[in-house]
Amino acid sequence: MGNVKQIKDRVQDAIDKGTTAVEKVHQDILHKPIEVLESIAPNLPLTKAVAEVQRKIVGIVYDVIRGVNHAAGGLADNVLGPGQQPAKEAEAG
């Protein structure tokens, strides 16, 4: 059963890393129109406010995705039970 826990950990880690990568791309794409607007009308307060709101909203969405991933991982750990450690951990314990 140790293999199942290792697979769960790998999947959870991959989801975290993938989510962070997609978030970065999303933030970069989202910032392009702001860059154009800033080149047309530099230092416009509304532009800075919109950029900040967009950045925060996207960050919150991806934080929620990571949170759900960790919660699902915790549920999976509970289902697997405390005795379902990877082989290396079981040998050390």
C-alpha positions as CSV (number, residue, x, y, z in Angstrom):
1,M,0.0,0.0,0.0
2,G,3.1,2.2,0.3
3,N,3.1,2.7,-3.4
4,V,-0.4,4.2,-3.3
5,K,0.7,6.8,-0.8
6,Q,3.8,7.6,-2.9
7,I,1.6,8.0,-6.0
8,K,-0.8,10.2,-4.1
9,D,2.0,12.4,-3.0
10,R,3.4,12.7,-6.5
11,V,0.1,13.5,-8.0
12,Q,-0.5,16.2,-5.3
13,D,2.9,17.7,-5.9
14,A,2.4,17.7,-9.6
15,I,-1.0,19.5,-9.2
16,D,0.6,22.1,-6.9
17,K,3.5,22.7,-9.4
18,G,1.2,22.7,-12.4
19,T,-1.2,25.1,-10.7
20,T,1.6,27.5,-9.9
21,A,2.9,27.4,-13.5
22,V,-0.6,28.0,-14.9
23,E,-1.1,30.9,-12.4
24,K,2.2,32.5,-13.6
25,V,1.1,32.2,-17.3
26,H,-2.3,33.6,-16.4
27,Q,-0.8,36.6,-14.5
28,D,1.6,37.3,-17.4
29,I,-1.2,37.2,-20.0
30,L,-3.5,39.3,-17.8
31,H,-0.8,42.0,-17.4
32,K,-0.4,42.5,-21.2
33,P,-3.4,44.8,-21.7
34,I,-2.2,46.8,-18.6
35,E,1.2,47.2,-20.1
36,V,-0.4,48.6,-23.3
37,L,-2.6,50.9,-21.4
38,E,0.3,52.2,-19.3
39,S,2.3,52.9,-22.6
40,I,-0.6,55.0,-23.8
41,A,-1.5,56.7,-20.5
42,P,1.4,56.3,-18.0
43,N,0.7,56.6,-14.3
44,L,-3.0,56.4,-14.6
45,P,-4.3,55.5,-11.1
46,L,-7.2,53.5,-12.4
47,T,-4.8,51.3,-14.4
48,K,-2.8,50.5,-11.3
49,A,-5.9,49.8,-9.3
50,V,-7.3,47.4,-12.0
51,A,-4.0,45.6,-12.3
52,E,-3.8,45.1,-8.5
53,V,-7.4,43.8,-8.3
54,Q,-6.8,41.4,-11.2
55,R,-3.6,40.2,-9.6
56,K,-5.3,39.6,-6.3
57,I,-8.3,37.8,-7.8
58,V,-6.2,35.5,-9.9
59,G,-3.9,34.8,-6.9
60,I,-6.9,33.9,-4.7
61,V,-8.4,31.6,-7.3
62,Y,-5.2,29.6,-7.6
63,D,-4.7,29.6,-3.8
64,V,-8.1,28.0,-3.6
65,I,-7.2,25.4,-6.2
66,R,-4.0,24.5,-4.2
67,G,-6.1,24.4,-1.0
68,V,-8.5,22.0,-2.5
69,N,-5.6,19.9,-3.7
70,H,-4.2,19.8,-0.1
71,A,-7.6,19.0,1.4
72,A,-8.1,16.1,-1.1
73,G,-4.6,14.9,-0.2
74,G,-5.5,15.0,3.5
75,L,-8.7,13.0,2.8
76,A,-6.7,10.5,0.8
77,D,-4.2,10.1,3.7
78,N,-7.1,9.5,6.1
79,V,-8.5,6.8,3.8
80,L,-5.2,5.2,3.4
81,G,-4.7,5.2,7.2
82,P,-1.7,5.8,9.3
83,G,-0.2,2.4,8.6
84,Q,0.0,3.1,4.9
85,Q,3.5,4.6,4.9
86,P,5.9,4.3,2.0
87,A,8.3,1.4,2.3
88,K,11.3,3.6,3.3
89,E,9.3,5.3,6.1
90,A,8.0,2.0,7.4
91,E,11.5,0.5,7.5
92,A,12.8,3.6,9.4
93,G,9.9,3.6,11.8
